[in-house]
C-alpha cells in the first residue's frame, strides 16, 4: 500500500495563481459543480471514473477534488492501485478560496 499524496486547497490556489500547468479533476456530482468549480478543472463524476480511465494520463500527476476531500481520496486510492500518479486535494472545495465558476459558464 502506497502513501497517498495530498495537497491543500491553498497550495492548489497558489499554483494556479502562479500560472502553473496542473491537471485538476473535479469528481463531484453535476449539481455540485454547477454551484461552482475551479475553472481550470475538468469534471468527471466519481462514478464515471472507471469508464473514463482512457481520458486520464497515467504518468501525469493529477489532482482530484471533491466537496471535502473524502470522495476524491477514494478516487485517488482506486487510481493509485491502477498505477496512476494522483494527488488528493484535502479539504476539498469547502477549503478552496480561489475563483470558481458554474460548470455551465466554462
QUISUL-V259648 format. One record per pair of residues at least 6 apart in sequence whose ideal C-beta (glycine too) atoms are under 6 Angstrom apart, sorted by the first residue. I is the first residue (numbers start at 1). GAP is how many residues later the second one is. Records with the same first field share a line. If there is no record, write none. Layout:
# QUISUL-V259648
I: GAP + GAP
This chain:
# QUISUL-V259648
2: 78
4: 72 + 84
5: 82
6: 82 + 84
7: 56 + 80 + 82
8: 82
9: 80 + 82 + 86 + 87
12: 77
13: 85
15: 7
23: 37 + 39
24: 14 + 16 + 17 + 39
25: 17 + 19 + 37 + 39
26: 7 + 11 + 15 + 17 + 39
27: 19 + 37 + 39 + 44 + 45 + 48
28: 38 + 39
33: 10 + 70
34: 68 + 69
36: 64
37: 63 + 66
39: 62 + 67
43: 60
44: 8
46: 25 + 29
49: 26
58: 26
61: 24
62: 24
63: 24 + 26
64: 8 + 11 + 12 + 24
65: 7 + 24
66: 6 + 26
67: 25 + 26
68: 24 + 26
69: 21 + 22 + 23
72: 16
73: 15
76: 10 + 12
79: 7
80: 6
